Amino acid sequence: MALALVLAAGPGSTQAPDEDAQFNEATQAVRDRDFRRAVALFEPLAEADIPDAQFNLAVLLRQGRGRPQNHVEALYWSALALLSDGDYAQDMVAELLDTLPPNAREEVVARVLDRLMAQAAEGQLDAPRKLARVYTELMAEPDLRLAYIWFSICHALGENRCAEGRDDAADEIAPEDLIDIQTEAGETFAGLPFALPPPEAAGASDGDQGSVLR
């Protein structure tokens, strides 16, 4: 099976110059068929949430290049790449979700959730949208309650793409249940760093507190 790597960071990449150099070194290692070195170089970049590196590491692990074949780890890293809008990971994630046994899929989803919940607790702004997508795209059965909560938090943070996901989830929730879920979303939001005003807002004068939604 031929390798299907991302060989250059995409235009949306936020890699630092040293990470960019390491990514290029890793892809060169693949070209040189030095797969052990490629894995060693891609792995820290994957841990740093660089989606192209996550996908490339998943490709190598799926094919057993540089390390013994490991489909569970391949699903873990390709799922993280997909959640970071790495659409190139869609086919691999779908295939691995179809072929892995349920307990292995559940293990991967649990690991992804633990990682993203920790990032949300640290105030990483992209974590809520990723969490919402886990509950709609990676679960064996979508969890509409938790998807609605995290899409709501994501939209509250200014991510307009989350409105559609939130509203789609709401359409499948009974109106009498939606009120309680909205309350839960507010409580969840209040317990996260996102609920704190940004420093510049915290220091605003009283004269700046008029409505901005007129």
N, C-alpha and C positions, 0 to 999 in steps of 0.2 A: 504494500500500500504506500503510495507516495505521500510525503509530508505536505501539509497544507498550512504552512505557517504564515503569520503576519510578519513580513520581513522589514517593515519600517513602521515607526509609530504614526498613528493616524493624525489628521489635522487638529483633532480636539485634544491631543495629548498635552498634559501639563508636566511632563518630565523635566527635571532639572538637567543642566548640561552634563553632569557626571552620570546621571541615570541614562541619558540619551546615548552617551558613549558606551556604557555598559550594555545597553540594548543592542547597539550595533555590533559590539564585540560578540555577543551571544549569537546573533544571527550569522555572523561570519563563522563562528564555531560550527553551526549547523551546516553551512556550505562546505566546511572542511571535514564534515562528518565526525567531528569531535563532540559527540553527543553528551558525554559526561560533563564536559566543560560547559556546554550550552545549558544543561539543566542547572548546574551550579551558578551560572550567571543569571538565568531567568528567575530562579526561585526567590532571591531577595527582592527583585523588582515586582514579582507577583505579590509578595507579602506587603509591599508598599502600595498595593492597589493600582498598579498600572495594567489596564485591561489587556493590552496587546501582549504583555509578558505573561499574564495569567493564561491567555488562550494558547500561546506558544508552549508554555509548560504543560498545559493539558494535552496538547497534540503529542508531545514527546512521551508523556506518561501513558497515554492511551496506546501508543504503538510500541512501548517498551524500549525506547531509545534513550540511552544514558542511565536508565534505571529499569528494573524489572517492570513489566506492564502492570498498571494499576488503574482499573477503570473507575474505582471509587474516587481516587484523587483526581483523575481526569474530569469527572463530573463536578467535583468541588471547584476546581479552578475555572473550568469553562462556564459554570453557572455564575461565578463572580464576574467573569468577563462580560457575560450576557447582561447582567444586572447593571453594569456600567455602560450600557448602550453599545456593547460590542456585538452587533447583530450577526457578525460572521460566526459567532459561537452558537447560534440558534440550532443549526442542524445537529451539531455534536451533542448539545444538551438534550434535544428531543430523542436522539437515538439511544443515549445512555439511560435516560429515564425509562425508555421502553424496554431495555434489555436487562438492566440491573434488577435484582430481586427487591421486594418491597422494603425489607429491613435495611438494605444498603442505601436505598434512596432516602429513607427516613433519617438515616445517620448523616447523610450529606446535608439534607435540608436543616437538620438540627445544628450542624456546625456552621452553616451559612447564617442562620438566625442568631446564633451566639455571637458571631463576629459582627454582624450588623447592629445588634442591640448594644454591644459595647461601643460601637462607633456613634450610635445615637446618643448614648449616655455621655459621650465626650463632646457632643454638639456638632458632629460632622453633618453638614447641611444636606448631603446627598443620601444619607442613611434612611430617612423615612420613605423616600420613593423606592429605594431598593427593597426595603422591608415589605412595602405594599405589593411589589411585584412578586416577591417570594410567595405571598399568600394567594396570589391569583395565577401564577404561572408555574410554580415548582411543586406545589402541594398535589397529592393524589386527588384530593377534592378541595376546591378553593374554599378558603375561610373568609367569607364575605364580611364578617364582623371586624376582624383584624385588618383586612384590606381597607375597609372604609376608614378605620381609625387612622391608619398610616397615610392613606391618600389625603385625608383631611388635614393632618399635620403638615404633610408636604405642601399642600396648596396654601395653607396658612403662612408658610415660609416664603411664598411668592413664586412657587413653581407651577405655572399655569397648566403644564401637561398633566398634572395630577387631578384637575377638576373632572376630566372625563372618566377616569378610573373611579373616583369617589362617587360620581353620579351613577355610573353603571352599577356599582355595588349597591347603592341606595335603592335602585330600581328593583333589586331582588330581595330587599329586606322589608318585612312588614312595617307599616307606619308606626304601630305601637311599640315596636322594638327599636326603631330608628332613634327615638328620643333618648332612650337609655344609652344607646351606642354613642350618640353625640356627646352625652354627658361623660361617658368613659373616654372619648377622644380628648375632651377638654382637660380631664384629670390627668391623662397620660402626658399631654403637652405640658401641663403645669409642673410635672415632675422632671422635665428635661431642661438642659441649658438653654434651649431655644426660647423658653418663656421669659428669660431675662432680657431687658432692653439692651440694645447695643450701646457701647460706651458713649457715642456721640448723642444718642437719644436720651440717655440717663442725665446728661448735663444740659439739656435744652432748657431755655428759660420759660417761665409761665406764659409769656407772650407768644410762644411758638406752639401752644397746645390746642389750637383751634381745629375744627374738623377738616380733614383732607378729602372727604367723600361728599362734598357738596354737589 
